[in-house]
Amino acid sequence: MNIFVDTNILLRSIQPKSAHHSAANLAIESTLKAGHVICVSSQIIYEFFAVATRPEAENGLGLSHCEADSQLEAFLSHMIVFYDSAEVTHLLRKLVVDYQITGKKIHDARIAATMISAGVRKIYSFNSTDFKRFADIEAISPIGLVNAPPE
């Protein structure tokens, strides 16, 4: 099974001081251990760079460009990247109109469009409520994984 991960999962997994660090790592590790494939979109890659290289004083991680790229390279060695296509653009337009999406929420709609186009139905995100509106997407918060009983 393919499972998408949101940018916030990748970012928190490399932030040991984050309250969500353990949950982010658990989401990634348990997905890989179960034999599932982690997926991201090109959008996730540029969002990662934007936050990872932004100064800490501006709500970023303050990594150098080389550090951010090294972290990204480590992630990408275990992931599939989906890129925008004409179908993604068509689906994005449909989602925006059907769900009356405006402003920053269009970023989430673009991720949803990419997922739908690629046939991926699950996403790990600390902002899982941002994806609840999409009928074809199951958004899972990794916080629930930390609190779940062992299988």
Order of alpha helices (4+ residues) and beta strands (2+ residues): beta-alpha-alpha-beta-alpha-alpha-beta-alpha-alpha-beta-beta-alpha
